[in-house]
Amino acid sequence: MTKSELIELLSERQRHLGPSDVEMAVKTILEQMSETLASNERIEVRGFGSFSLHYRPPRTGRNPKTGAAVELPGKYVPHFKPGKELRERVNNAAGVTTKG
Amino acid sequence: MALTKADMAQRLFEEVGLNKREAKDFVDAFYDVMREALEQGDGVKLSGFGNFDLREKNERPGRNPKTGEEIPISARRVVTFRPGLKLKARVEANAGSGQ
């Protein structure tokens, strides 16, 4: 499912909202989630999961072309931990349905 | 304080002009629709944010950390998240500077 398919499905469910409101609402939610992670705050959605940042310590990498060593600084990367309900529903449905 | 669905509904109320009821219902529906796609075995790709993919895990040996007893961890389907380039870049640029 892509973002535009998500917008379509939400428009079908929220018929009182116009398609441009639905599109703007989806973009607003994703923008707020990105801002939150960029400011190193967590996101917690019960039944779906939580997002947080994980720290990757500095390491020595290599330029794959030249083989030269490069010092890579430590960085934060976004991490998602599925919630209990999502975990159970996805796993219980496994074997019953397969798509994509 | 972590961002919650209530904060997202508040933002939809302020910025998109949904009323409070519509805003709350919309945020619920947003996560319901994504969860249903994943439940049906369909990954979710949100450009700019990231992809929720499904992975099949084989059975593997595990251990009860308290008793040391060996118990197999059964085969399962799990959700993984791969952040998009744009989100990764924003996080790298900003996070960490605050702590």
N, CA and C atoms of all chains as a GROMACS GRO file, in nm:
protein
  597
    1MET      N    1   0.085  -0.119   0.000
    1MET     CA    2   0.000   0.000   0.000
    1MET      C    3   0.089   0.125   0.000
    2THR      N    4   0.060   0.215  -0.092
    2THR     CA    5   0.137   0.339  -0.099
    2THR      C    6   0.061   0.451  -0.028
    3LYS      N    7   0.127   0.567  -0.019
    3LYS     CA    8   0.062   0.680   0.048
    3LYS      C    9  -0.068   0.718  -0.025
    4SER      N   10  -0.066   0.715  -0.159
    4SER     CA   11  -0.188   0.755  -0.229
    4SER      C   12  -0.300   0.652  -0.211
    5GLU      N   13  -0.263   0.522  -0.198
    5GLU     CA   14  -0.367   0.422  -0.170
    5GLU      C   15  -0.422   0.439  -0.028
    6LEU      N   16  -0.334   0.475   0.065
    6LEU     CA   17  -0.379   0.503   0.202
    6LEU      C   18  -0.478   0.620   0.201
    7ILE      N   19  -0.446   0.723   0.124
    7ILE     CA   20  -0.535   0.840   0.115
    7ILE      C   21  -0.671   0.800   0.056
    8GLU      N   22  -0.668   0.715  -0.047
    8GLU     CA   23  -0.794   0.667  -0.107
    8GLU      C   24  -0.879   0.590  -0.008
    9LEU      N   25  -0.815   0.497   0.063
    9LEU     CA   26  -0.889   0.414   0.160
    9LEU      C   27  -0.948   0.500   0.272
   10LEU      N   28  -0.871   0.599   0.316
   10LEU     CA   29  -0.921   0.687   0.422
   10LEU      C   30  -1.036   0.774   0.371
   11SER      N   31  -1.029   0.814   0.243
   11SER     CA   32  -1.138   0.895   0.186
   11SER      C   33  -1.268   0.815   0.182
   12GLU      N   34  -1.255   0.682   0.153
   12GLU     CA   35  -1.374   0.597   0.151
   12GLU      C   36  -1.436   0.586   0.290
   13ARG      N   37  -1.351   0.585   0.392
   13ARG     CA   38  -1.402   0.569   0.529
   13ARG      C   39  -1.451   0.699   0.589
   14GLN      N   40  -1.389   0.809   0.547
   14GLN     CA   41  -1.422   0.939   0.606
   14GLN      C   42  -1.492   1.020   0.497
   15ARG      N   43  -1.614   0.974   0.461
   15ARG     CA   44  -1.682   1.032   0.344
   15ARG      C   45  -1.721   1.178   0.364
   16HIS      N   46  -1.733   1.219   0.489
   16HIS     CA   47  -1.771   1.358   0.516
   16HIS      C   48  -1.655   1.454   0.490
   17LEU      N   49  -1.533   1.399   0.473
   17LEU     CA   50  -1.417   1.486   0.446
   17LEU      C   51  -1.388   1.483   0.297
   18GLY      N   52  -1.353   1.597   0.242
   18GLY     CA   53  -1.316   1.601   0.101
   18GLY      C   54  -1.179   1.540   0.081
   19PRO      N   55  -1.150   1.494  -0.044
   19PRO     CA   56  -1.021   1.429  -0.070
   19PRO      C   57  -0.901   1.520  -0.038
   20SER      N   58  -0.915   1.650  -0.057
   20SER     CA   59  -0.799   1.735  -0.030
   20SER      C   60  -0.775   1.748   0.120
   21ASP      N   61  -0.884   1.744   0.200
   21ASP     CA   62  -0.867   1.744   0.346
   21ASP      C   63  -0.798   1.616   0.392
   22VAL      N   64  -0.838   1.502   0.331
   22VAL     CA   65  -0.778   1.374   0.370
   22VAL      C   66  -0.630   1.374   0.337
   23GLU      N   67  -0.597   1.424   0.217
   23GLU     CA   68  -0.457   1.427   0.177
   23GLU      C   69  -0.376   1.517   0.271
   24MET      N   70  -0.433   1.632   0.304
   24MET     CA   71  -0.363   1.725   0.392
   24MET      C   72  -0.348   1.666   0.533
   25ALA      N   73  -0.450   1.595   0.578
   25ALA     CA   74  -0.444   1.535   0.712
   25ALA      C   75  -0.335   1.428   0.719
   26VAL      N   76  -0.325   1.345   0.613
   26VAL     CA   77  -0.222   1.240   0.611
   26VAL      C   78  -0.084   1.305   0.612
   27LYS      N   79  -0.067   1.407   0.529
   27LYS     CA   80   0.064   1.473   0.524
   27LYS      C   81   0.097   1.541   0.656
   28THR      N   82  -0.004   1.597   0.720
   28THR     CA   83   0.017   1.664   0.849
   28THR      C   84   0.062   1.564   0.956
   29ILE      N   85  -0.003   1.448   0.959
   29ILE     CA   86   0.036   1.347   1.058
   29ILE      C   87   0.180   1.302   1.034
   30LEU      N   88   0.214   1.273   0.907
   30LEU     CA   89   0.350   1.225   0.878
   30LEU      C   90   0.454   1.332   0.906
   31GLU      N   91   0.419   1.458   0.879
   31GLU     CA   92   0.512   1.567   0.906
   31GLU      C   93   0.534   1.581   1.057
   32GLN      N   94   0.428   1.571   1.134
   32GLN     CA   95   0.442   1.582   1.280
   32GLN      C   96   0.524   1.465   1.335
   33MET      N   97   0.504   1.346   1.278
   33MET     CA   98   0.583   1.231   1.324
   33MET      C   99   0.732   1.251   1.291
   34SER      N  100   0.760   1.302   1.169
   34SER     CA  101   0.900   1.326   1.131
   34SER      C  102   0.964   1.431   1.220
   35GLU      N  103   0.892   1.541   1.245
   35GLU     CA  104   0.943   1.648   1.332
   35GLU      C  105   0.975   1.594   1.470
   36THR      N  106   0.885   1.511   1.520
   36THR     CA  107   0.901   1.456   1.655
   36THR      C  108   1.030   1.374   1.663
   37LEU      N  109   1.051   1.287   1.564
   37LEU     CA  110   1.172   1.204   1.564
   37LEU      C  111   1.296   1.291   1.543
   38ALA      N  112   1.284   1.392   1.457
   38ALA     CA  113   1.400   1.480   1.433
   38ALA      C  114   1.438   1.555   1.559
   39SER      N  115   1.343   1.576   1.651
   39SER     CA  116   1.379   1.644   1.776
   39SER      C  117   1.404   1.542   1.887
   40ASN      N  118   1.427   1.417   1.847
   40ASN     CA  119   1.466   1.311   1.941
   40ASN      C  120   1.359   1.281   2.046
   41GLU      N  121   1.233   1.294   2.005
   41GLU     CA  122   1.125   1.255   2.094
   41GLU      C  123   1.064   1.125   2.044
   42ARG      N  124   1.003   1.050   2.136
   42ARG     CA  125   0.938   0.924   2.099
   42ARG      C  126   0.798   0.948   2.044
   43ILE      N  127   0.746   0.845   1.975
   43ILE     CA  128   0.607   0.844   1.930
   43ILE      C  129   0.546   0.716   1.986
   44GLU      N  130   0.431   0.725   2.048
   44GLU     CA  131   0.366   0.604   2.102
   44GLU      C  132   0.222   0.595   2.055
   45VAL      N  133   0.192   0.492   1.976
   45VAL     CA  134   0.056   0.471   1.928
   45VAL      C  135   0.010   0.335   1.977
   46ARG      N  136  -0.082   0.337   2.073
   46ARG     CA  137  -0.123   0.210   2.134
   46ARG      C  138  -0.187   0.119   2.030
   47GLY      N  139  -0.148  -0.008   2.031
   47GLY     CA  140  -0.205  -0.105   1.937
   47GLY      C  141  -0.131  -0.109   1.804
   48PHE      N  142  -0.055  -0.003   1.774
   48PHE     CA  143   0.023  -0.001   1.650
   48PHE      C  144   0.171  -0.019   1.680
   49GLY      N  145   0.227   0.072   1.759
   49GLY     CA  146   0.368   0.057   1.794
   49GLY      C  147   0.429   0.188   1.838
   50SER      N  148   0.558   0.185   1.866
   50SER     CA  149   0.626   0.307   1.908
   50SER      C  150   0.750   0.328   1.821
   51PHE      N  151   0.783   0.455   1.805
   51PHE     CA  152   0.902   0.495   1.729
   51PHE      C  153   0.997   0.566   1.826
   52SER      N  154   1.123   0.535   1.812
   52SER     CA  155   1.222   0.605   1.894
   52SER      C  156   1.350   0.612   1.812
   53LEU      N  157   1.454   0.672   1.868
   53LEU     CA  158   1.581   0.678   1.796
   53LEU      C  159   1.679   0.582   1.862
   54HIS      N  160   1.757   0.515   1.780
   54HIS     CA  161   1.866   0.432   1.830
   54HIS      C  162   1.997   0.498   1.790
   55TYR      N  163   2.093   0.493   1.882
   55TYR     CA  164   2.223   0.555   1.856
   55TYR      C  165   2.317   0.455   1.789
   56ARG      N  166   2.383   0.499   1.685
   56ARG     CA  167   2.487   0.416   1.620
   56ARG      C  168   2.620   0.482   1.651
   57PRO      N  169   2.708   0.415   1.725
   57PRO     CA  170   2.835   0.476   1.764
   57PRO      C  171   2.926   0.502   1.644
   58PRO      N  172   3.025   0.590   1.660
   58PRO     CA  173   3.117   0.619   1.550
   58PRO      C  174   3.191   0.491   1.509
   59ARG      N  175   3.226   0.480   1.382
   59ARG     CA  176   3.301   0.362   1.338
   59ARG      C  177   3.389   0.401   1.220
   60THR      N  178   3.482   0.312   1.189
   60THR     CA  179   3.567   0.335   1.072
   60THR      C  180   3.508   0.260   0.954
   61GLY      N  181   3.473   0.336   0.852
   61GLY     CA  182   3.418   0.273   0.732
   61GLY      C  183   3.522   0.278   0.621
   62ARG      N  184   3.484   0.225   0.506
   62ARG     CA  185   3.577   0.228   0.393
   62ARG      C  186   3.506   0.276   0.270
   63ASN      N  187   3.576   0.355   0.193
   63ASN     CA  188   3.526   0.392   0.061
   63ASN      C  189   3.535   0.267  -0.027
   64PRO      N  190   3.420   0.214  -0.071
   64PRO     CA  191   3.423   0.086  -0.144
   64PRO      C  192   3.501   0.095  -0.275
   65LYS      N  193   3.515   0.214  -0.332
   65LYS     CA  194   3.587   0.228  -0.458
   65LYS      C  195   3.737   0.226  -0.437
   66THR      N  196   3.782   0.308  -0.341
   66THR     CA  197   3.927   0.326  -0.324
   66THR      C  198   3.983   0.242  -0.210
   67GLY      N  199   3.895   0.194  -0.121
   67GLY     CA  200   3.944   0.117  -0.008
   67GLY      C  201   3.998   0.203   0.105
   68ALA      N  202   3.995   0.335   0.087
   68ALA     CA  203   4.046   0.426   0.190
   68ALA      C  204   3.958   0.423   0.314
   69ALA      N  205   4.020   0.427   0.434
   69ALA     CA  206   3.944   0.429   0.558
   69ALA      C  207   3.882   0.567   0.578
   70VAL      N  208   3.757   0.568   0.625
   70VAL     CA  209   3.687   0.695   0.653
   70VAL      C  210   3.630   0.686   0.794
   71GLU      N  211   3.652   0.789   0.874
   71GLU     CA  212   3.593   0.792   1.008
   71GLU      C  213   3.447   0.837   0.996
   72LEU      N  214   3.355   0.750   1.039
   72LEU     CA  215   3.214   0.787   1.034
   72LEU      C  216   3.170   0.826   1.175
   73PRO      N  217   3.111   0.945   1.189
   73PRO     CA  218   3.069   0.990   1.322
   73PRO      C  219   2.949   0.910   1.372
   74GLY      N  220   2.922   0.913   1.503
   74GLY     CA  221   2.803   0.850   1.559
   74GLY      C  222   2.679   0.918   1.505
   75LYS      N  223   2.569   0.845   1.497
   75LYS     CA  224   2.445   0.906   1.448
   75LYS      C  225   2.324   0.838   1.510
   76TYR      N  226   2.209   0.904   1.498
   76TYR     CA  227   2.083   0.846   1.543
   76TYR      C  228   2.005   0.796   1.423
   77VAL      N  229   1.940   0.680   1.439
   77VAL     CA  230   1.853   0.629   1.333
   77VAL      C  231   1.716   0.598   1.392
   78PRO      N  232   1.609   0.623   1.312
   78PRO     CA  233   1.474   0.594   1.361
   78PRO      C  234   1.454   0.443   1.378
   79HIS      N  235   1.382   0.406   1.482
   79HIS     CA  236   1.353   0.265   1.509
   79HIS      C  237   1.206   0.249   1.540
   80PHE      N  238   1.143   0.143   1.486
   80PHE     CA  239   1.002   0.115   1.513
   80PHE      C  240   0.989  -0.016   1.588
   81LYS      N  241   0.913  -0.016   1.696
   81LYS     CA  242   0.884  -0.140   1.768
   81LYS      C  243   0.734  -0.164   1.758
   82PRO      N  244   0.693  -0.269   1.687
   82PRO     CA  245   0.550  -0.296   1.672
   82PRO      C  246   0.485  -0.318   1.809
   83GLY      N  247   0.363  -0.270   1.826
   83GLY     CA  248   0.288  -0.292   1.949
   83GLY      C  249   0.233  -0.434   1.954
   84LYS      N  250   0.186  -0.471   2.072
   84LYS     CA  251   0.140  -0.608   2.094
   84LYS      C  252   0.028  -0.646   1.996
   85GLU      N  253  -0.069  -0.556   1.980
   85GLU     CA  254  -0.184  -0.590   1.896
   85GLU      C  255  -0.140  -0.609   1.750
   86LEU      N  256  -0.056  -0.519   1.700
   86LEU     CA  257  -0.008  -0.531   1.562
   86LEU      C  258   0.071  -0.661   1.545
   87ARG      N  259   0.159  -0.687   1.640
   87ARG     CA  260   0.242  -0.808   1.634
   87ARG      C  261   0.156  -0.933   1.627
   88GLU      N  262   0.058  -0.939   1.716
   88GLU     CA  263  -0.026  -1.060   1.721
   88GLU      C  264  -0.113  -1.072   1.597
   89ARG      N  265  -0.171  -0.959   1.554
   89ARG     CA  266  -0.261  -0.969   1.438
   89ARG      C  267  -0.186  -1.007   1.312
   90VAL      N  268  -0.066  -0.952   1.293
   90VAL     CA  269   0.013  -0.984   1.174
   90VAL      C  270   0.056  -1.130   1.176
   91ASN      N  271   0.097  -1.176   1.294
   91ASN     CA  272   0.146  -1.313   1.302
   91ASN      C  273   0.031  -1.414   1.293
   92ASN      N  274  -0.083  -1.383   1.355
   92ASN     CA  275  -0.196  -1.476   1.349
   92ASN      C  276  -0.251  -1.488   1.208
   93ALA      N  277  -0.240  -1.378   1.132
   93ALA     CA  278  -0.291  -1.381   0.995
   93ALA      C  279  -0.193  -1.451   0.902
   94ALA      N  280  -0.067  -1.466   0.945
   94ALA     CA  281   0.035  -1.528   0.859
   94ALA      C  282  -0.008  -1.670   0.825
   95GLY      N  283   0.014  -1.709   0.702
   95GLY     CA  284  -0.027  -1.843   0.662
   95GLY      C  285  -0.168  -1.842   0.609
   96VAL      N  286  -0.252  -1.750   0.659
   96VAL     CA  287  -0.390  -1.739   0.611
   96VAL      C  288  -0.393  -1.653   0.485
   97THR      N  289  -0.315  -1.544   0.488
   97THR     CA  290  -0.317  -1.450   0.375
   97THR      C  291  -0.175  -1.418   0.333
   98THR      N  292  -0.155  -1.403   0.205
   98THR     CA  293  -0.027  -1.354   0.157
   98THR      C  294  -0.053  -1.266   0.037
   99LYS      N  295  -0.001  -1.147   0.044
   99LYS     CA  296  -0.015  -1.054  -0.069
   99LYS      C  297   0.111  -0.970  -0.076
  100GLY      N  298   0.160  -0.945  -0.196
  100GLY     CA  299   0.278  -0.857  -0.212
  100GLY      C  300   0.394  -0.918  -0.146
  101MET      N  301   0.806   1.423   2.670
  101MET     CA  302   0.676   1.355   2.653
  101MET      C  303   0.663   1.301   2.511
  102ALA      N  304   0.622   1.178   2.503
  102ALA     CA  305   0.608   1.116   2.370
  102ALA      C  306   0.488   1.171   2.295
  103LEU      N  307   0.500   1.174   2.163
  103LEU     CA  308   0.388   1.213   2.076
  103LEU      C  309   0.284   1.101   2.078
  104THR      N  310   0.156   1.137   2.100
  104THR     CA  311   0.049   1.037   2.104
  104THR      C  312  -0.058   1.071   2.000
  105LYS      N  313  -0.157   0.981   1.987
  105LYS     CA  314  -0.266   1.007   1.894
  105LYS      C  315  -0.342   1.134   1.930
  106ALA      N  316  -0.351   1.163   2.061
  106ALA     CA  317  -0.422   1.285   2.103
  106ALA      C  318  -0.351   1.410   2.050
  107ASP      N  319  -0.216   1.408   2.052
  107ASP     CA  320  -0.139   1.522   1.998
  107ASP      C  321  -0.163   1.536   1.848
  108MET      N  322  -0.172   1.421   1.779
  108MET     CA  323  -0.192   1.427   1.633
  108MET      C  324  -0.331   1.481   1.602
  109ALA      N  325  -0.431   1.440   1.680
  109ALA     CA  326  -0.568   1.490   1.659
  109ALA      C  327  -0.572   1.640   1.684
  110GLN      N  328  -0.502   1.686   1.786
  110GLN     CA  329  -0.498   1.829   1.818
  110GLN      C  330  -0.442   1.908   1.699
  111ARG      N  331  -0.337   1.854   1.637
  111ARG     CA  332  -0.276   1.922   1.522
  111ARG      C  333  -0.370   1.927   1.402
  112LEU      N  334  -0.447   1.818   1.382
  112LEU     CA  335  -0.543   1.818   1.270
  112LEU      C  336  -0.653   1.920   1.295
  113PHE      N  337  -0.690   1.935   1.421
  113PHE     CA  338  -0.789   2.035   1.460
  113PHE      C  339  -0.736   2.175   1.430
  114GLU      N  340  -0.611   2.200   1.470
  114GLU     CA  341  -0.553   2.334   1.454
  114GLU      C  342  -0.516   2.367   1.310
  115GLU      N  343  -0.458   2.268   1.238
  115GLU     CA  344  -0.400   2.302   1.108
  115GLU      C  345  -0.484   2.263   0.988
  116VAL      N  346  -0.567   2.157   1.003
  116VAL     CA  347  -0.645   2.114   0.887
  116VAL      C  348  -0.789   2.162   0.902
  117GLY      N  349  -0.826   2.198   1.026
  117GLY     CA  350  -0.960   2.251   1.047
  117GLY      C  351  -1.066   2.143   1.067
  118LEU      N  352  -1.025   2.019   1.094
  118LEU     CA  353  -1.124   1.918   1.130
  118LEU      C  354  -1.176   1.952   1.270
  119ASN      N  355  -1.303   1.916   1.299
  119ASN     CA  356  -1.347   1.937   1.436
  119ASN      C  357  -1.287   1.828   1.525
  120LYS      N  358  -1.301   1.842   1.655
  120LYS     CA  359  -1.228   1.752   1.746
  120LYS      C  360  -1.266   1.606   1.725
  121ARG      N  361  -1.396   1.582   1.703
  121ARG     CA  362  -1.446   1.446   1.680
  121ARG      C  363  -1.384   1.388   1.552
  122GLU      N  364  -1.392   1.467   1.443
  122GLU     CA  365  -1.338   1.421   1.314
  122GLU      C  366  -1.188   1.395   1.324
  123ALA      N  367  -1.120   1.483   1.397
  123ALA     CA  368  -0.974   1.470   1.409
  123ALA      C  369  -0.938   1.341   1.481
  124LYS      N  370  -1.009   1.312   1.589
  124LYS     CA  371  -0.980   1.190   1.666
  124LYS      C  372  -1.011   1.067   1.580
  125ASP      N  373  -1.127   1.068   1.512
  125ASP     CA  374  -1.164   0.955   1.426
  125ASP      C  375  -1.064   0.935   1.313
  126PHE      N  376  -1.014   1.047   1.259
  126PHE     CA  377  -0.920   1.037   1.147
  126PHE      C  378  -0.791   0.970   1.190
  127VAL      N  379  -0.738   1.011   1.305
  127VAL     CA  380  -0.612   0.953   1.351
  127VAL      C  381  -0.631   0.803   1.379
  128ASP      N  382  -0.745   0.768   1.440
  128ASP     CA  383  -0.772   0.624   1.463
  128ASP      C  384  -0.776   0.549   1.330
  129ALA      N  385  -0.847   0.605   1.231
  129ALA     CA  386  -0.861   0.538   1.102
  129ALA      C  387  -0.726   0.526   1.032
  130PHE      N  388  -0.642   0.628   1.046
  130PHE     CA  389  -0.509   0.627   0.984
  130PHE      C  390  -0.430   0.502   1.027
  131TYR      N  391  -0.426   0.476   1.157
  131TYR     CA  392  -0.350   0.359   1.204
  131TYR      C  393  -0.426   0.229   1.180
  132ASP      N  394  -0.560   0.234   1.184
  132ASP     CA  395  -0.638   0.113   1.155
  132ASP      C  396  -0.613   0.065   1.012
  133VAL      N  397  -0.615   0.158   0.917
  133VAL     CA  398  -0.598   0.121   0.776
  133VAL      C  399  -0.459   0.062   0.754
  134MET      N  400  -0.358   0.121   0.816
  134MET     CA  401  -0.222   0.066   0.800
  134MET      C  402  -0.212  -0.072   0.865
  135ARG      N  403  -0.272  -0.086   0.982
  135ARG     CA  404  -0.265  -0.216   1.051
  135ARG      C  405  -0.337  -0.323   0.969
  136GLU      N  406  -0.451  -0.288   0.909
  136GLU     CA  407  -0.524  -0.386   0.828
  136GLU      C  408  -0.443  -0.428   0.706
  137ALA      N  409  -0.375  -0.333   0.642
  137ALA     CA  410  -0.292  -0.368   0.526
  137ALA      C  411  -0.185  -0.468   0.569
  138LEU      N  412  -0.118  -0.440   0.680
  138LEU     CA  413  -0.010  -0.526   0.727
  138LEU      C  414  -0.065  -0.663   0.766
  139GLU      N  415  -0.182  -0.663   0.826
  139GLU     CA  416  -0.246  -0.788   0.867
  139GLU      C  417  -0.278  -0.874   0.745
  140GLN      N  418  -0.312  -0.806   0.633
  140GLN     CA  419  -0.344  -0.879   0.510
  140GLN      C  420  -0.218  -0.918   0.433
  141GLY      N  421  -0.102  -0.891   0.490
  141GLY     CA  422   0.021  -0.932   0.426
  141GLY      C  423   0.073  -0.830   0.326
  142ASP      N  424   0.020  -0.709   0.331
  142ASP     CA  425   0.059  -0.604   0.238
  142ASP      C  426   0.146  -0.502   0.312
  143GLY      N  427   0.268  -0.477   0.267
  143GLY     CA  428   0.355  -0.376   0.327
  143GLY      C  429   0.301  -0.237   0.302
  144VAL      N  430   0.348  -0.140   0.378
  144VAL     CA  431   0.300  -0.001   0.365
  144VAL      C  432   0.420   0.087   0.331
  145LYS      N  433   0.409   0.161   0.219
  145LYS     CA  434   0.520   0.246   0.175
  145LYS      C  435   0.477   0.392   0.180
  146LEU      N  436   0.538   0.467   0.273
  146LEU     CA  437   0.502   0.608   0.287
  146LEU      C  438   0.622   0.691   0.245
  147SER      N  439   0.620   0.742   0.120
  147SER     CA  440   0.739   0.807   0.068
  147SER      C  441   0.774   0.928   0.154
  148GLY      N  442   0.902   0.945   0.181
  148GLY     CA  443   0.949   1.054   0.265
  148GLY      C  444   0.956   1.014   0.411
  149PHE      N  445   0.874   0.916   0.452
  149PHE     CA  446   0.875   0.873   0.592
  149PHE      C  447   0.944   0.737   0.605
  150GLY      N  448   0.890   0.636   0.541
  150GLY     CA  449   0.955   0.505   0.547
  150GLY      C  450   0.860   0.394   0.505
  151ASN      N  451   0.914   0.272   0.503
  151ASN     CA  452   0.835   0.156   0.462
  151ASN      C  453   0.818   0.058   0.579
  152PHE      N  454   0.697   0.008   0.593
  152PHE     CA  455   0.672  -0.101   0.687
  152PHE      C  456   0.668  -0.229   0.604
  153ASP      N  457   0.764  -0.316   0.627
  153ASP     CA  458   0.773  -0.439   0.550
  153ASP      C  459   0.739  -0.557   0.639
  154LEU      N  460   0.703  -0.670   0.575
  154LEU     CA  461   0.676  -0.792   0.650
  154LEU      C  462   0.788  -0.890   0.624
  155ARG      N  463   0.832  -0.957   0.727
  155ARG     CA  464   0.937  -1.059   0.712
  155ARG      C  465   0.893  -1.188   0.776
  156GLU      N  466   0.927  -1.298   0.706
  156GLU     CA  467   0.897  -1.430   0.761
  156GLU      C  468   1.020  -1.479   0.836
  157LYS      N  469   1.002  -1.512   0.962
  157LYS     CA  470   1.114  -1.561   1.042
  157LYS      C  471   1.099  -1.712   1.061
  158ASN      N  472   1.208  -1.785   1.040
  158ASN     CA  473   1.206  -1.929   1.064
  158ASN      C  474   1.211  -1.958   1.214
  159GLU      N  475   1.174  -2.079   1.251
  159GLU     CA  476   1.189  -2.119   1.390
  159GLU      C  477   1.338  -2.118   1.425
  160ARG      N  478   1.370  -2.073   1.549
  160ARG     CA  479   1.510  -2.075   1.591
  160ARG      C  480   1.516  -2.111   1.739
  161PRO      N  481   1.632  -2.163   1.782
  161PRO     CA  482   1.641  -2.202   1.923
  161PRO      C  483   1.645  -2.079   2.013
  162GLY      N  484   1.578  -2.088   2.124
  162GLY     CA  485   1.579  -1.979   2.222
  162GLY      C  486   1.599  -2.037   2.360
  163ARG      N  487   1.601  -1.950   2.459
  163ARG     CA  488   1.627  -1.992   2.595
  163ARG      C  489   1.544  -1.906   2.689
  164ASN      N  490   1.491  -1.964   2.792
  164ASN     CA  491   1.429  -1.885   2.897
  164ASN      C  492   1.542  -1.821   2.977
  165PRO      N  493   1.552  -1.687   2.974
  165PRO     CA  494   1.668  -1.623   3.036
  165PRO      C  495   1.672  -1.646   3.189
  166LYS      N  496   1.558  -1.674   3.250
  166LYS     CA  497   1.556  -1.697   3.394
  166LYS      C  498   1.605  -1.836   3.431
  167THR      N  499   1.552  -1.935   3.360
  167THR     CA  500   1.580  -2.074   3.400
  167THR      C  501   1.690  -2.137   3.316
  168GLY      N  502   1.724  -2.075   3.201
  168GLY     CA  503   1.824  -2.134   3.114
  168GLY      C  504   1.769  -2.247   3.030
  169GLU      N  505   1.642  -2.276   3.048
  169GLU     CA  506   1.579  -2.386   2.975
  169GLU      C  507   1.568  -2.354   2.826
  170GLU      N  508   1.598  -2.450   2.740
  170GLU     CA  509   1.588  -2.426   2.596
  170GLU      C  510   1.445  -2.442   2.548
  171ILE      N  511   1.395  -2.339   2.476
  171ILE     CA  512   1.262  -2.349   2.415
  171ILE      C  513   1.273  -2.293   2.275
  172PRO      N  514   1.219  -2.363   2.176
  172PRO     CA  515   1.228  -2.310   2.039
  172PRO      C  516   1.139  -2.185   2.025
  173ILE      N  517   1.188  -2.084   1.950
  173ILE     CA  518   1.106  -1.968   1.916
  173ILE      C  519   1.041  -2.001   1.783
  174SER      N  520   0.909  -2.004   1.782
  174SER     CA  521   0.837  -2.056   1.665
  174SER      C  522   0.854  -1.963   1.544
  175ALA      N  523   0.831  -2.019   1.425
  175ALA     CA  524   0.832  -1.938   1.302
  175ALA      C  525   0.724  -1.834   1.313
  176ARG      N  526   0.750  -1.713   1.263
  176ARG     CA  527   0.649  -1.608   1.273
  176ARG      C  528   0.666  -1.504   1.163
  177ARG      N  529   0.562  -1.424   1.145
  177ARG     CA  530   0.569  -1.310   1.052
  177ARG      C  531   0.579  -1.183   1.136
  178VAL      N  532   0.676  -1.099   1.104
  178VAL     CA  533   0.697  -0.977   1.182
  178VAL      C  534   0.698  -0.853   1.092
  179VAL      N  535   0.669  -0.738   1.153
  179VAL     CA  536   0.671  -0.610   1.083
  179VAL      C  537   0.806  -0.544   1.109
  180THR      N  538   0.871  -0.496   1.005
  180THR     CA  539   0.993  -0.417   1.025
  180THR      C  540   0.972  -0.281   0.960
  181PHE      N  541   1.043  -0.182   1.009
  181PHE     CA  542   1.031  -0.047   0.955
  181PHE      C  543   1.166  -0.005   0.899
  182ARG      N  544   1.165   0.040   0.774
  182ARG     CA  545   1.286   0.097   0.713
  182ARG      C  546   1.262   0.244   0.690
  183PRO      N  547   1.328   0.332   0.768
  183PRO     CA  548   1.305   0.474   0.750
  183PRO      C  549   1.348   0.519   0.610
  184GLY      N  550   1.275   0.615   0.554
  184GLY     CA  551   1.309   0.670   0.423
  184GLY      C  552   1.430   0.762   0.433
  185LEU      N  553   1.488   0.792   0.317
  185LEU     CA  554   1.608   0.876   0.314
  185LEU      C  555   1.583   1.013   0.376
  186LYS      N  556   1.465   1.070   0.346
  186LYS     CA  557   1.434   1.203   0.394
  186LYS      C  558   1.424   1.205   0.547
  187LEU      N  559   1.356   1.105   0.603
  187LEU     CA  560   1.344   1.098   0.750
  187LEU      C  561   1.481   1.076   0.812
  188LYS      N  562   1.560   0.985   0.754
  188LYS     CA  563   1.694   0.958   0.809
  188LYS      C  564   1.779   1.084   0.811
  189ALA      N  565   1.772   1.159   0.700
  189ALA     CA  566   1.852   1.282   0.691
  189ALA      C  567   1.806   1.384   0.795
  190ARG      N  568   1.675   1.396   0.815
  190ARG     CA  569   1.626   1.494   0.913
  190ARG      C  570   1.666   1.455   1.054
  191VAL      N  571   1.660   1.327   1.083
  191VAL     CA  572   1.697   1.279   1.216
  191VAL      C  573   1.846   1.301   1.241
  192GLU      N  574   1.927   1.268   1.140
  192GLU     CA  575   2.072   1.285   1.156
  192GLU      C  576   2.110   1.431   1.174
  193ALA      N  577   2.039   1.519   1.103
  193ALA     CA  578   2.072   1.661   1.109
  193ALA      C  579   2.035   1.722   1.244
  194ASN      N  580   1.925   1.675   1.303
  194ASN     CA  581   1.875   1.741   1.423
  194ASN      C  582   1.898   1.665   1.553
  195ALA      N  583   1.875   1.534   1.550
  195ALA     CA  584   1.878   1.461   1.676
  195ALA      C  585   2.021   1.459   1.729
  196GLY      N  586   2.033   1.446   1.859
  196GLY     CA  587   2.167   1.439   1.914
  196GLY      C  588   2.216   1.576   1.952
  197SER      N  589   2.189   1.676   1.866
  197SER     CA  590   2.229   1.812   1.900
  197SER      C  591   2.156   1.857   2.026
  198GLY      N  592   2.038   1.797   2.049
  198GLY     CA  593   1.959   1.836   2.166
  198GLY      C  594   1.998   1.766   2.294
  199GLN      N  595   2.077   1.656   2.282
  199GLN     CA  596   2.111   1.589   2.409
  199GLN      C  597   2.259   1.586   2.439
   0.00000   0.00000   0.00000
